[in-house]
Amino acid sequence: MVYQLLEVTGPGLAYICLGGFVVAFSMFSLLMKQKFYINEVVLGTAFGIIMGPHVANVFDPRTWGESPDAITLEVTRIVLATGLFAIGVELPRSYMAKHVRGLFVMVVPTMALGWVIVAGLVYGLFPRLTFVSCLAIAACLTPTDPIICAAIVGGKYAKKNVPLNLRQILSAESAANDGLAFPFLTISLYLILDPTARQAVGHWVLVGCLYQVTMGVVIGAILGLIFSYLMKFSHRHGFIDRESYVAQYLALAIFTTGVVSTIGSDDLLAAFAAGSAISWDGDFNVHTEDEVFSSVIDLVLNCACFIYIGAWLPFTSFDIPSLGISPWRLTVLFLAILALRRIPAILMLYRWIPEISTWSEALFSGHFGPMGVGAVFISSLALHTLEKSASPLNNEEAILAACLQPIVAFVVLGSIIIHGLSIPFVSLGKKVHTRTISSTLSSKKEPEWVSSVHRMPPTNTEKTTNNVPARGDPELPDIPRQQVQSAPTDVMQLTGVEVTNPKAVHFPGPE
């Protein structure tokens, strides 16, 4: 009877893994985040890999349902939407209007240069792909991931060592360019799916830019302003309590995402625009400050998403000789992307970004461009679009569909490791360097500079304890008593006699 009631399912095991990981991580979260500077992104991904089909085989997201890519698409969509909405809410009031110049430079030209550079790298390493297909893959890897960015920028180390204006511009940029990956992806897909380049460009301008991006931003901003007015009205008349005010964090993000995705516009940009609009005057922030509900939601969603990604990673697809995919090519691609995707562009353009004042801050901003949930979402969206195309897949489309996720997944895995562990390694290096210097100094009896100081010859043992020279000291001239008693203090210091009151000094007379 009990055996018949026992039902082991993939989702049930996934719930056990998610709940168990959150409980275990919460037990040591302060230690991991503030002592070792390791967040839930790295640990959740590692736990998902261990529990996934390639190690323990506890659950496999790719076996859920008839279309696992659709499940991946929706899981990452919700996590991204809530994260982008939260970034928009937590920015200072009217931040987007005050920093529009720096955001524009960090988003548009930086993304465009990185998009072309990554496409060239992919095209050079994977000869079976056409350059247009490489542009589609590069569109998935161009945006900065806001979830990893928020987890790292909001950490203790970043708050102590990274200026506030730099943290804010990085958060805003990661939120904006994640939604702006749509135009880069759509132009690539239209060039592949449409019969002519002219028709592809027309679709891209009307659909990719105007309908998806522009309309998504407008609808998100309008919804955010409407929600802001309604909550002020309810609060002014005593219709809403504080708990419900905080619950809007999640509810409004999901509502905005549902509305905009239903009409086919850019739901990620809409969620960010709604979050920015709802806190434009700072009133929403006043009512939700010091509340931990949003942080709890972010923690649970982030843990769930990265456990899912860890189990989703297609390790067996990292070596497909027929498509030219091999581990060494993927490794070279990742290292080249790490060095060339953002760093050269920001080093060239940081003089036009007021929030970045030095080349070292520009170098940090260039390095700090993680790829994670956003890349998985865009790649899943691209596969979904290819599968929905009316015509059967031709050779180019089939090769793109087969190569897209292995390349993106490998780069995402490398980015989680490198960007997620950058701060722990930097912190460890500083501690080792500090301890080395401390131990070197403590092992010496005196500093090195003391050895270069001219030392006075040793004094006679006949000297008294109050440093008054005894009679007949060969090191000092024999000064008459009357002359010493009337000598000023500085003269006595020059002779080596330490006396604070010259009139109180008496020398013994001759025997």
Phi, psi and omega per residue, in radians:
M1 nan -0.850 3.131
V2 -1.126 -0.677 3.140
Y3 -1.105 -0.626 3.122
Q4 -1.209 -0.539 3.126
L5 -1.367 -0.370 -3.138
L6 -1.196 2.182 -3.122
E7 -2.399 1.851 3.139
V8 -1.701 2.019 -3.126
T9 -2.171 2.794 3.102
G10 -1.055 -0.871 3.093
P11 -1.046 -0.660 3.121
G12 -1.097 -0.755 3.092
L13 -1.155 -0.617 3.094
A14 -1.124 -0.693 3.092
Y15 -1.109 -0.711 3.113
I16 -1.076 -0.777 -3.128
C17 -1.139 -0.761 -3.137
L18 -1.111 -0.896 -3.137
G19 -1.089 -0.736 3.139
G20 -1.119 -0.701 3.133
F21 -1.164 -0.772 -3.129
V22 -1.090 -0.709 3.110
V23 -1.114 -0.830 -3.116
A24 -1.143 -0.752 3.139
F25 -1.154 -0.667 -3.136
S26 -1.129 -0.548 3.129
M27 -1.107 -0.543 -3.078
F28 -2.156 0.381 -3.034
S29 -1.112 -0.725 -3.133
L30 -1.129 -0.714 3.107
L31 -1.121 -0.794 -3.077
M32 -1.216 -0.695 -3.043
K33 -1.435 -0.665 -3.024
Q34 -1.797 -0.263 3.090
K35 -1.762 -0.851 -3.105
F36 -1.809 -0.139 3.122
Y37 1.001 0.680 3.078
I38 -1.948 2.188 -3.069
N39 -1.792 -3.064 -3.069
E40 -1.237 -0.273 -3.125
V41 -1.131 -0.933 -3.112
V42 -1.188 -0.816 -3.087
L43 -1.168 -0.697 3.126
G44 -1.126 -0.721 3.106
T45 -1.124 -0.776 3.120
A46 -1.082 -0.717 3.122
F47 -1.149 -0.688 3.097
G48 -1.117 -0.677 3.087
I49 -1.098 -0.733 -3.126
I50 -1.166 -0.727 -3.112
M51 -1.423 -0.212 -3.053
G52 -1.330 -3.043 -3.010
P53 -1.237 -0.260 -3.059
H54 -1.631 -0.121 3.114
V55 -2.213 -1.477 -3.104
A56 -1.485 -0.359 3.135
N57 1.016 0.727 3.101
V58 -1.325 -0.750 3.070
F59 -2.614 2.694 -3.109
D60 -2.358 1.872 -3.112
P61 -1.070 -0.427 -3.103
R62 -1.297 -0.133 3.090
T63 -1.760 0.067 -3.117
W64 -1.514 1.988 3.048
G65 1.335 3.121 -3.121
E66 -1.403 -0.413 -3.116
S67 -2.260 1.485 -3.130
P68 -1.112 -0.500 3.109
D69 -1.136 -0.563 3.090
A70 -1.186 -0.654 3.087
I71 -1.138 -0.778 3.101
T72 -1.049 -0.714 3.141
L73 -1.057 -0.789 -3.078
E74 -1.307 -0.638 3.098
V75 -1.079 -0.851 3.137
T76 -1.208 -0.538 3.118
R77 -1.085 -0.839 -3.104
I78 -1.147 -0.745 -3.137
V79 -1.111 -0.760 3.117
L80 -1.146 -0.743 -3.105
A81 -1.081 -0.802 3.122
T82 -1.155 -0.670 3.118
G83 -1.158 -0.747 3.121
L84 -1.177 -0.685 3.085
F85 -1.077 -0.735 3.139
A86 -1.131 -0.697 3.104
I87 -1.094 -0.759 3.115
G88 -1.076 -0.666 -3.133
V89 -1.226 -0.701 -3.004
E90 -1.430 -0.175 3.050
L91 -1.194 2.663 3.101
P92 -1.042 2.823 -3.080
R93 -1.063 2.383 3.140
S94 0.958 0.558 -3.048
Y95 -1.127 -0.730 -3.064
M96 -1.113 -0.599 3.129
A97 -1.303 -0.619 -3.092
K98 -1.353 -0.409 -3.059
H99 -2.114 0.542 -3.069
V100 -1.157 -0.585 -3.114
R101 -1.158 -0.888 -3.140
G102 -1.107 -0.684 3.118
L103 -1.138 -0.718 -3.137
F104 -1.072 -0.774 -3.125
V105 -1.176 -0.696 -3.111
M106 -1.278 -0.431 -3.056
V107 -1.664 -1.021 -2.945
V108 -1.278 -1.116 -3.114
P109 -1.166 -0.603 3.133
T110 -1.146 -0.751 3.102
M111 -1.155 -0.722 -3.118
A112 -1.108 -0.787 3.117
L113 -1.121 -0.775 3.123
G114 -1.109 -0.643 3.120
W115 -1.065 -0.828 -3.127
V116 -1.195 -0.704 -3.134
I117 -1.113 -0.813 3.139
V118 -1.116 -0.707 3.106
A119 -1.068 -0.714 3.093
G120 -1.121 -0.682 3.100
L121 -1.114 -0.795 3.128
V122 -1.105 -0.710 -3.124
Y123 -1.139 -0.622 3.132
G124 -1.297 -0.512 -3.076
L125 -1.645 -0.409 -3.088
F126 -2.176 1.533 -2.998
P127 -1.180 -0.284 -3.130
R128 -1.333 -0.233 -3.133
L129 -1.621 2.432 3.012
T130 -1.349 2.872 -3.105
F131 -1.156 -0.596 3.095
V132 -1.134 -0.708 3.067
S133 -1.113 -0.647 3.084
C134 -1.140 -0.582 3.057
L135 -1.115 -0.646 3.102
A136 -1.153 -0.737 3.100
I137 -1.149 -0.729 3.128
A138 -1.102 -0.555 3.109
A139 -1.099 -0.534 3.096
C140 -1.273 -0.502 -3.050
L141 -1.752 -0.051 -3.094
T142 -1.321 -0.797 -3.028
P143 -1.255 2.620 3.022
T144 -1.390 2.379 -3.079
D145 -1.377 2.114 -3.098
P146 -1.272 -0.453 -3.106
I147 -1.239 -0.865 3.091
I148 -1.141 -0.669 3.134
C149 -1.067 -0.806 -3.134
A150 -1.145 -0.660 -3.128
A151 -1.161 -0.591 -3.100
I152 -1.523 -0.802 -3.110
V153 -1.117 -0.573 3.140
G154 -1.447 0.041 -3.122
G155 -1.348 2.966 -3.079
K156 -1.148 -0.731 -3.095
Y157 -1.112 -0.770 -3.130
A158 -1.136 -0.671 3.136
K159 -1.142 -0.506 3.140
K160 -1.494 -0.525 -2.953
N161 -2.047 -0.281 -3.113
V162 -1.897 2.250 -3.140
P163 -1.018 2.618 -3.083
L164 -1.070 -0.741 -3.105
N165 -1.129 -0.572 3.117
L166 -1.261 -0.667 3.095
R167 -1.137 -0.698 -3.128
Q168 -1.191 -0.744 -3.125
I169 -1.191 -0.588 3.096
L170 -1.188 -0.696 3.103
S171 -1.142 -0.812 3.134
A172 -1.117 -0.694 3.136
E173 -1.154 -0.717 3.136
S174 -1.133 -0.583 3.115
A175 -1.288 -0.702 -3.089
A176 -1.257 -0.787 -3.045
N177 -1.335 -0.266 3.063
D178 -1.194 -0.690 3.073
G179 -1.328 -0.498 -3.130
L180 -1.378 0.051 3.015
A181 -1.240 -0.329 -3.139
F182 -0.997 -0.861 -3.136
P183 -1.068 -0.647 3.133
F184 -1.184 -0.616 3.123
L185 -1.306 -0.748 -3.052
T186 -1.167 -0.665 3.125
I187 -1.123 -0.622 3.117
S188 -1.183 -0.801 -3.106
L189 -1.211 -0.646 3.110
Y190 -1.140 -0.646 3.098
L191 -1.146 -0.470 3.109
I192 -1.465 -0.756 -2.986
L193 -1.533 -0.575 -3.113
D194 -1.382 2.628 -3.078
P195 -1.212 -0.562 -3.116
T196 -2.225 2.717 3.114
A197 -1.170 -0.612 3.129
R198 -1.105 -0.760 3.109
Q199 -1.148 -0.639 3.126
A200 -1.129 -0.760 3.122
V201 -1.140 -0.687 3.094
G202 -1.084 -0.775 3.090
H203 -1.088 -0.685 -3.097
W204 -1.137 -0.754 -3.126
V205 -1.166 -0.831 -3.055
L206 -1.303 -0.784 -3.047
V207 -1.611 -0.960 -3.034
G208 -1.152 -0.719 -3.066
C209 -1.622 -0.933 -3.026
L210 -1.354 -0.935 -3.024
Y211 -1.285 -0.805 -3.060
Q212 -1.388 -0.977 -3.029
V213 -1.335 -0.992 -3.051
T214 -1.115 -0.840 -3.141
M215 -1.144 -0.627 3.097
G216 -1.071 -0.760 3.115
V217 -1.139 -0.767 -3.114
V218 -1.102 -0.833 -3.119
I219 -1.118 -0.749 3.119
G220 -1.073 -0.759 3.131
A221 -1.135 -0.725 3.128
I222 -1.117 -0.774 3.115
L223 -1.096 -0.702 3.123
G224 -1.111 -0.740 3.124
L225 -1.167 -0.671 3.102
I226 -1.124 -0.789 3.122
F227 -1.090 -0.680 3.137
S228 -1.089 -0.781 3.130
Y229 -1.132 -0.765 -3.114
L230 -1.118 -0.694 -3.139
M231 -1.241 -0.618 3.035
K232 -1.100 -0.749 3.130
F233 -1.082 -0.801 -3.137
S234 -1.145 -0.681 3.141
H235 -1.215 -0.660 -3.132
R236 -1.150 -0.575 -3.137
H237 -1.704 0.122 3.088
G238 1.258 0.525 -3.125
F239 -1.612 -0.213 -3.030
I240 -2.291 2.408 3.103
D241 -1.679 3.049 -3.054
R242 -1.164 -0.674 -3.127
E243 -1.093 -0.719 3.115
S244 -1.200 -0.587 3.081
Y245 -1.039 -0.784 -3.119
V246 -1.225 -0.580 -3.131
A247 -1.132 -0.320 3.112
Q248 -1.111 -0.376 3.103
Y249 -0.871 -0.923 -3.082
L250 -1.436 -0.714 -3.037
A251 -1.148 -0.776 -3.107
L252 -1.200 -0.624 3.100
A253 -1.104 -0.792 -3.138
I254 -1.183 -0.717 -3.139
F255 -1.088 -0.824 -3.141
T256 -1.085 -0.748 3.128
T257 -1.081 -0.750 3.140
G258 -1.116 -0.761 -3.119
V259 -1.125 -0.847 -3.029
V260 -1.279 -0.680 3.122
S261 -1.189 -0.492 3.115
T262 -1.150 -0.659 3.137
I263 -1.526 -0.020 3.050
G264 1.488 0.344 3.107
S265 -1.697 -3.098 -3.084
D266 -1.357 1.716 -3.071
D267 -1.269 -0.469 3.135
L268 -1.217 -0.827 3.068
L269 -1.107 -0.600 3.116
A270 -1.124 -0.727 3.124
A271 -1.126 -0.730 3.106
F272 -1.155 -0.720 3.119
A273 -1.134 -0.683 3.113
A274 -1.126 -0.743 3.104
G275 -1.114 -0.692 3.108
S276 -1.184 -0.700 -3.104
A277 -1.229 -0.650 -3.076
I278 -1.211 -0.411 3.111
S279 -1.979 0.424 -3.069
W280 -1.056 -0.694 3.139
D281 -1.669 0.023 3.102
G282 1.451 -0.030 -3.095
D283 -1.205 -0.706 3.136
F284 -1.113 -0.642 3.131
N285 -1.153 -0.608 -3.138
V286 -1.108 -0.698 -3.080
H287 -1.403 -0.324 -3.087
T288 -1.940 0.037 -3.136
E289 -1.213 2.654 -3.129
D290 1.132 0.254 3.067
E291 -1.728 2.426 -3.061
V292 -1.770 0.003 -3.076
F293 -1.070 -0.796 -3.123
S294 -1.120 -0.637 3.108
S295 -1.156 -0.648 3.101
V296 -1.141 -0.765 3.120
I297 -1.085 -0.775 3.125
D298 -1.065 -0.734 -3.129
L299 -1.097 -0.828 -3.102
V300 -1.145 -0.797 -3.137
L301 -1.134 -0.714 3.130
N302 -1.128 -0.768 3.110
C303 -1.060 -0.821 -3.131
A304 -1.068 -0.754 -3.066
C305 -1.174 -0.759 -3.077
F306 -1.372 -0.466 2.949
I307 -1.123 -0.734 3.104
Y308 -1.077 -0.798 -3.130
I309 -1.120 -0.702 3.113
G310 -1.054 -0.706 3.093
A311 -1.347 -0.389 -3.101
W312 -1.413 -0.409 -3.036
L313 -0.967 2.209 -3.073
P314 -1.550 1.353 -3.072
F315 -1.077 -0.593 -3.129
T316 -1.210 -0.315 -3.137
S317 -1.586 0.044 3.126
F318 -1.392 -0.024 3.107
D319 -2.455 1.605 3.117
I320 -2.217 1.584 -3.080
P321 -1.032 -0.568 -3.109
S322 -1.133 -0.454 3.106
L323 -1.760 0.020 -3.110
G324 1.377 0.255 -3.142
I325 -1.633 2.179 3.118
S326 -2.520 2.748 -3.111
P327 -1.031 -0.658 -3.098
W328 -1.222 -0.633 3.081
R329 -1.144 -0.738 3.127
L330 -1.127 -0.668 3.124
T331 -1.150 -0.789 3.107
V332 -1.087 -0.717 3.112
L333 -1.067 -0.799 -3.114
F334 -1.108 -0.786 -3.140
L335 -1.116 -0.692 3.109
A336 -1.161 -0.709 3.094
I337 -1.090 -0.719 -3.134
L338 -1.044 -0.640 -3.073
A339 -1.560 -0.542 -2.943
L340 -1.986 -0.213 -3.021
R341 -1.215 -0.723 -3.057
R342 -2.214 -0.593 -2.972
I343 -1.046 -0.882 -3.137
P344 -1.071 -0.701 -3.102
A345 -1.137 -0.790 -3.107
I346 -1.249 -0.610 3.071
L347 -1.114 -0.568 3.096
M348 -1.351 -0.548 -2.969
L349 -1.863 -0.035 -2.975
Y350 -1.188 -0.341 3.104
R351 -1.152 -0.361 3.087
W352 -1.711 0.182 3.093
I353 -1.985 1.794 -3.047
P354 -1.054 -0.485 -3.085
E355 -1.312 -0.255 3.114
I356 -1.925 2.062 -3.005
S357 -1.830 -0.421 -3.080
T358 -2.251 2.852 3.126
W359 -1.203 -0.493 3.103
S360 -1.175 -0.680 3.050
E361 -1.160 -0.627 3.079
A362 -1.154 -0.689 3.112
L363 -1.136 -0.718 3.095
F364 -1.123 -0.750 3.131
S365 -1.131 -0.633 3.105
G366 -1.195 -0.708 3.101
H367 -1.211 -0.608 -3.023
F368 -1.447 1.278 3.095
G369 -2.380 1.148 -3.050
P370 -1.138 2.688 3.078
M371 -2.103 2.208 -3.060
G372 -2.714 -1.934 -3.055
V373 -1.061 -0.697 -3.137
G374 -1.088 -0.719 3.121
A375 -1.141 -0.708 3.101
V376 -1.123 -0.709 3.130
F377 -1.118 -0.833 -3.099
I378 -1.144 -0.675 3.116
S379 -1.171 -0.683 3.085
S380 -1.150 -0.655 3.093
L381 -1.146 -0.680 3.115
A382 -1.131 -0.758 3.097
L383 -1.106 -0.708 3.117
H384 -1.078 -0.698 3.116
T385 -1.185 -0.714 3.118
L386 -1.119 -0.701 -3.140
E387 -1.199 -0.507 -3.125
K388 -1.453 -0.135 -3.096
S389 -1.071 2.469 -3.041
A390 -1.145 -0.699 -3.105
S391 -1.462 2.624 3.075
P392 -1.127 2.699 -3.082
L393 -1.123 2.204 3.008
N394 -1.496 -2.980 -3.039
N395 -1.105 -0.785 -3.118
E396 -1.131 -0.780 3.139
E397 -1.144 -0.710 -3.140
A398 -1.137 -0.732 3.120
I399 -1.150 -0.718 3.100
L400 -1.080 -0.798 3.139
A401 -1.085 -0.581 -3.124
A402 -1.379 -0.543 -3.063
C403 -1.613 -0.336 -2.959
L404 -1.057 -1.021 -3.039
Q405 -1.229 -0.659 3.069
P406 -1.023 -0.754 -3.133
I407 -1.177 -0.822 -3.120
V408 -1.121 -0.739 -3.105
A409 -1.112 -0.718 3.135
F410 -1.126 -0.763 3.132
V411 -1.143 -0.680 3.097
V412 -1.095 -0.769 3.112
L413 -1.064 -0.792 3.105
G414 -1.109 -0.668 3.133
S415 -1.165 -0.704 3.102
I416 -1.064 -0.715 -3.126
I417 -1.205 -0.886 -3.046
I418 -1.221 -0.919 -3.098
H419 -1.269 -0.576 3.123
G420 -1.247 -0.479 -3.116
L421 -1.862 0.080 3.139
S422 -1.077 -0.857 -3.109
I423 -1.155 -0.763 3.053
P424 -1.005 -0.704 3.139
F425 -1.193 -0.724 3.105
V426 -1.109 -0.759 3.118
S427 -1.110 -0.730 3.113
L428 -1.118 -0.724 3.107
G429 -1.077 -0.708 3.117
K430 -1.136 -0.707 3.137
K431 -1.144 -0.749 3.129
V432 -1.109 -0.748 -3.140
H433 -1.111 -0.735 3.139
T434 -1.141 -0.749 3.140
R435 -1.166 -0.620 3.122
T436 -1.122 -0.774 3.120
I437 -1.122 -0.743 -3.120
S438 -1.114 -0.774 -3.135
S439 -1.171 -0.588 3.116
T440 -1.167 -0.746 3.131
L441 -1.213 -0.688 -3.102
S442 -1.257 -0.397 -3.138
S443 -1.347 -0.254 3.130
K444 -1.694 2.510 3.135
K445 -1.267 -0.470 3.139
E446 -2.648 2.717 3.123
P447 -1.083 2.749 -3.094
E448 -1.138 -0.543 -3.059
W449 -1.217 -0.355 -3.131
V450 -1.168 -0.537 -3.096
S451 -1.160 -0.388 -3.134
S452 -1.566 -0.045 -3.125
V453 -1.476 2.368 3.120
H454 -1.185 2.239 -3.085
R455 -1.764 2.513 3.052
M456 -1.295 2.568 3.102
P457 -1.117 2.694 -3.104
P458 -1.094 2.490 -3.103
T459 -1.426 2.864 3.131
N460 -1.290 2.516 3.141
T461 -1.172 -0.187 -3.105
E462 -1.423 -0.116 -3.122
K463 -1.150 2.586 -3.126
T464 -1.473 2.957 -3.064
T465 -1.240 -0.419 3.129
N466 -1.590 0.327 3.063
N467 1.121 0.259 3.059
V468 -1.465 2.153 -3.070
P469 -1.122 2.421 3.078
A470 -1.292 2.908 -3.099
R471 -1.156 2.327 3.090
G472 1.452 0.308 3.105
D473 -1.124 2.137 -3.054
P474 -1.272 -0.268 -3.058
E475 -1.429 -0.355 -3.091
L476 -2.079 2.569 3.109
P477 -1.179 2.629 3.131
D478 -1.415 1.735 -3.076
I479 -1.657 2.356 3.096
P480 -1.043 2.626 -3.068
R481 -1.089 -0.709 -3.116
Q482 -1.122 -0.640 -3.107
Q483 -1.242 -0.610 3.113
V484 -1.223 -0.722 -3.105
Q485 -1.107 -0.539 -3.116
S486 -1.683 0.033 -3.093
A487 -1.322 2.531 3.092
P488 -1.232 2.922 -3.062
T489 -1.110 -0.721 -3.082
D490 -1.161 -0.588 3.100
V491 -1.163 -0.664 3.139
M492 -1.205 -0.583 3.076
Q493 -1.168 -0.635 3.130
L494 -1.167 -0.536 3.140
T495 -1.445 -0.075 3.098
G496 1.630 0.115 -3.125
V497 -1.682 2.097 -3.117
E498 -1.642 1.722 -3.063
V499 -2.328 2.303 3.112
T500 -1.653 -0.435 3.140
N501 -2.313 1.674 -3.023
P502 -1.060 -0.563 -3.078
K503 -1.215 -0.315 -3.116
A504 -1.571 0.073 -3.101
V505 -1.564 2.305 3.117
H506 -2.340 2.257 3.082
F507 -1.734 2.491 3.093
P508 -1.189 2.509 -3.138
G509 -1.326 3.020 3.138
P510 -1.169 2.519 -3.130
E511 -1.299 nan nan
